[in-house]
Structures are given as C-alpha cells and as structure tokens.
Amino acid sequence: MKTGVAIAVRGLKKNFVLSHSGSASLKTALLWWKRKRVEKLEVLKGLDLEVKHGECVALVGRNGAGKSTLLSLLSRIYKPTSGEMVVDGRIAPLLELGAGFHPDLTGLENILYNGMILGLTRKEVNARMQAIVDFAELQSHIDSPVRTYSSGMMARLGFSIAAHVDADILIVDEVLAVGDYAFEKKCYDYIDAAPRTGGTIVCVSHNADAVRRVADRVVWLAGGEVRMDGGVEEVLGAYLAAGENR
C-alpha cells in the first residue's frame, strides 16, 4: 500500500485560445469580412493542491470553475500552460461517456483496446476480461458494437475497465449519474473500498449527497482557484450556502 502524496500540483495554470468571427472555409472567408478576434481564456490560475494516497477528494464548484480541466490535466489529456504537476502512480480516468471507445468495435474489443491504453499488457487484459464483463453486467451485449449501447451501458463498461486495471488513482467526472441504482451502488461500494487498499480517488460531482457519501475531503474551485479546502461538511456547507451548486 502506497503512502505519502499521490498528486502534487504547484502553480498550475491552463489557458485556452478562443477564436471569434473566424472562417472555417474559403467560402465563409469570402462572405465574412470581419477580422478574426482571438481571446485568451484563463481556466486555471496558479492552482496549488495535494492529494494523499488513500484519499477520496471531491471537487465542487459552479460550471466553468476549472474542475473538469484539472481532471483532464491530471489524466494527461491536456498539457498545462505553466506550473508543476507530479503524479505518483498509474491513473485510470473516467471522464466522459464513450471517451476512448471506438463505436464500431465490440465491447470486448474496446475492453482490450482501453486496457492496453491504460497500461496493461494484452495478457493482463485477457486475464481480467471476464471480471470486467461480469462487473459491467453486459454479458448479452458484449459482442455488439458500442455504438448500439445506451449511456448507462457506456458508463458500466467504462467504470468496469477503470476498476480492473490496478490503477493507483481513479479520476471520475460525473459519469456515475447516468447509471441505474443497482450499478450506481456497485460503483460506490468500489469507491468506498478503494482507500482501504491505498487507492486514491479524485472526483467531480454536483450532487451533494454523492459527495457526502464518498469524499474524505472537499476542494471548492472558483474562477480557476481554490476557494476552500477541508472537511466535507465544512466546505460543502459553505459552497451550498453561497448558492454555487449549479
């Protein structure tokens, strides 16, 4: 079981460049005479954060606060504009339904594909294949292309893969909200058990009850910065009182 710091973020900044009134083709360039205007969007503004091994930390904040951007940076989907980010361990991201799935491949083929992306060998994925299928409860659909799956089935498959790759850190962004009650309970049981074996979880949720259920600690992001970091009831109470839970 790992101890110490799992995630260390120092002065983390992330900017995006937005183009306004630009042209996407020669035709629109000829018809659209306005000059392109470029805007820099500062999403994270020098964020400092530490997460220890064995912690379950929930990120809260209104839409646009930088929560999902932070998770994408931790998952190496984005590169930071500046700052330092150190991650100790293998990460399994579960950020968006269907992310990383090829719609024309079957569930089984996507398990193999995603498992190898997350760092397992083909042999290791094959050894876990039945456990992944059983956890997802998709036995009757596992040979069908995932483009035929519902959003709930996508969530089942994605979470099941992430839960079986022996990840040290699980990154979860709201996807549990689409599952049915029985599957949701199974996922929460997994999340509850992970810290006891040294597993670390960083999640985003707008559901206060879900945060209370799983989190050891809450970090409130506002305007790309940490507004408050501490105990669940303390931070969640202040966040809800401010009326930003939307």
C-alpha positions in Angstrom: 0.0 0.0 0.0 1.4 3.4 -1.0 1.7 6.2 1.4 2.5 9.9 1.1 1.4 12.2 -1.7 -0.3 10.8 -4.7 -0.9 14.1 -6.6 1.1 17.4 -6.1 0.1 20.5 -8.1 2.0 23.7 -7.8 1.1 27.0 -9.5 -0.8 25.1 -12.2 -2.2 27.3 -15.0 -4.2 26.4 -18.1 -5.2 28.8 -20.8 -7.2 28.2 -23.9 -7.2 30.3 -27.0 -10.7 31.1 -28.4 -11.2 32.4 -32.0 -14.2 34.6 -32.7 -15.5 35.6 -36.1 -13.1 33.4 -37.8 -13.7 31.4 -41.0 -13.7 27.7 -41.3 -13.6 27.6 -45.1 -12.7 29.6 -48.1 -16.4 30.3 -48.8 -17.0 31.7 -45.3 -13.8 33.7 -45.6 -15.1 35.4 -48.7 -18.5 36.1 -47.2 -17.4 37.0 -43.7 -15.5 40.3 -43.8 -14.9 40.8 -40.1 -11.4 40.2 -38.8 -10.8 37.3 -36.5 -10.7 38.1 -32.9 -8.6 36.0 -30.6 -9.3 35.7 -26.9 -7.3 34.0 -24.1 -9.4 32.1 -21.6 -7.7 31.5 -18.3 -9.3 28.4 -16.8 -6.8 27.6 -14.0 -4.9 30.5 -12.4 -2.0 29.1 -10.4 -3.6 26.2 -8.6 -2.0 24.6 -5.6 -3.3 21.2 -4.5 -2.1 18.0 -2.8 -3.9 14.7 -2.6 -2.5 11.9 -0.4 -2.6 8.2 -1.3 -5.8 6.6 0.1 -7.8 9.8 0.0 -11.1 10.4 -1.8 -11.2 14.1 -2.8 -14.3 15.6 -4.3 -14.0 18.8 -6.4 -17.0 21.1 -6.3 -17.7 24.4 -8.0 -20.0 26.0 -10.5 -19.8 25.3 -14.2 -16.6 26.8 -15.6 -14.7 26.8 -12.3 -12.0 24.6 -13.8 -12.9 21.2 -12.3 -13.0 19.1 -15.4 -10.0 20.9 -16.8 -8.0 19.9 -13.8 -9.0 16.3 -14.2 -8.1 16.4 -17.8 -4.6 17.8 -16.9 -4.1 15.0 -14.3 -5.1 12.5 -16.9 -2.6 13.9 -19.4 -5.3 14.8 -21.9 -4.2 18.5 -21.8 -0.8 19.9 -21.1 -0.5 22.7 -18.6 0.3 26.2 -19.7 2.7 26.5 -16.8 3.2 25.1 -13.3 4.2 21.8 -11.9 2.2 18.6 -11.7 3.6 15.4 -10.1 1.5 12.2 -10.1 2.7 9.1 -8.2 1.1 6.0 -9.7 -1.0 4.8 -12.5 -4.1 6.8 -13.4 -7.4 5.4 -14.7 -9.5 8.3 -16.0 -13.3 8.1 -16.3 -14.1 11.5 -17.7 -16.7 11.2 -20.4 -19.1 8.6 -21.6 -17.6 6.8 -24.6 -14.3 8.6 -24.3 -11.7 6.2 -25.7 -14.3 3.8 -27.1 -14.3 3.1 -30.8 -18.0 3.0 -31.8 -17.6 0.3 -34.4 -15.7 -2.1 -32.1 -17.5 -4.5 -29.8 -17.5 -4.2 -26.1 -14.9 -7.0 -25.8 -12.6 -5.3 -28.4 -12.9 -2.0 -26.6 -12.0 -3.6 -23.3 -8.8 -4.9 -24.8 -8.1 -1.6 -26.5 -8.7 0.6 -23.4 -7.0 -1.8 -21.1 -3.8 -1.6 -23.1 -4.1 2.2 -23.3 -4.2 2.3 -19.5 -1.0 0.3 -19.3 -1.9 -3.3 -19.2 -0.5 -5.9 -21.5 -2.7 -7.9 -23.8 -2.2 -11.0 -21.5 -3.2 -8.9 -18.4 -6.3 -7.6 -20.1 -7.4 -11.1 -21.2 -6.9 -12.4 -17.7 -9.3 -9.7 -16.4 -11.7 -9.8 -19.3 -14.4 -12.0 -17.6 -14.2 -10.0 -14.4 -14.7 -6.8 -16.3 -17.7 -8.2 -18.2 -19.2 -9.6 -15.1 -18.8 -6.3 -13.2 -20.4 -4.3 -16.1 -23.2 -6.9 -16.4 -23.1 -6.7 -20.1 -22.9 -10.3 -21.0 -25.7 -10.2 -23.6 -24.3 -7.1 -25.3 -20.5 -7.5 -25.0 -20.2 -8.8 -28.6 -22.2 -5.9 -30.0 -20.6 -2.6 -31.3 -20.6 0.0 -28.6 -22.5 2.5 -30.9 -25.5 0.4 -30.0 -25.0 0.9 -26.3 -27.1 3.3 -24.2 -25.4 5.9 -22.0 -25.9 3.7 -18.9 -24.2 0.7 -20.7 -21.3 3.0 -21.7 -20.9 4.0 -18.0 -21.0 0.4 -16.9 -18.3 -0.6 -19.4 -16.1 2.5 -18.8 -16.2 2.2 -15.0 -15.6 -1.6 -15.1 -12.5 -1.2 -17.2 -11.2 1.5 -14.9 -11.9 -0.6 -11.8 -9.9 -3.6 -13.1 -6.6 -2.0 -14.4 -5.0 -1.9 -10.9 -4.8 1.8 -11.0 -3.4 3.7 -8.1 -5.5 6.8 -8.8 -9.1 6.9 -10.2 -10.3 10.1 -11.9 -14.1 10.3 -12.1 -16.1 13.2 -13.7 -19.8 12.9 -13.0 -20.3 9.8 -15.1 -21.9 7.8 -12.3 -25.0 10.0 -12.6 -26.2 8.1 -15.7 -26.2 4.6 -14.2 -29.2 2.8 -12.7 -29.5 2.4 -9.0 -28.0 -1.1 -8.7 -25.0 -0.2 -10.8 -24.5 3.1 -9.0 -24.4 1.2 -5.7 -21.8 -1.2 -7.0 -19.6 1.7 -8.1 -20.0 3.5 -4.8 -19.1 0.2 -3.0 -15.9 0.1 -5.1 -15.1 3.7 -4.3 -15.7 3.1 -0.6 -13.3 0.1 -0.6 -10.5 1.7 -2.7 -9.0 3.9 0.1 -8.7 0.9 2.4 -6.2 -0.6 0.0 -4.3 2.6 -0.7 -6.3 3.6 -3.7 -6.8 7.3 -4.4 -9.9 8.9 -6.0 -10.4 12.4 -7.3 -14.0 13.1 -8.5 -16.2 15.9 -9.6 -19.9 15.9 -8.7 -22.7 18.5 -8.5 -24.6 16.0 -6.3 -24.1 17.0 -2.6 -25.4 13.6 -1.4 -22.9 11.8 -3.6 -20.1 14.0 -2.2 -21.1 13.2 1.4 -21.2 9.6 0.6 -17.7 9.1 -0.9 -15.5 12.0 0.0 -13.0 12.3 2.8 -12.2 15.9 1.8 -13.8 18.6 -0.5 -12.0 21.2 -2.6 -14.1 24.1 -3.8 -12.9 25.7 -7.0 -14.0 29.1 -8.1 -12.6 31.1 -11.0 -9.8 28.7 -11.6 -8.5 28.9 -8.0 -9.0 27.0 -4.7 -11.5 29.0 -2.7 -11.8 26.5 0.2 -10.2 23.1 1.0 -11.1 21.0 4.0 -13.7 18.7 5.7 -16.7 17.6 3.8 -19.4 19.3 5.8 -17.4 22.5 6.3 -16.6 23.1 2.7 -19.8 21.7 1.3 -21.9 23.8 3.7 -20.1 27.0 2.6 -20.4 26.1 -1.0 -24.1 25.4 -0.8 -24.7 28.5 1.2 -23.0 30.6 -1.5 -25.6 29.2 -4.0 -23.0 28.0 -6.5 -24.2 24.4 -6.8 -25.2 24.6 -10.4 
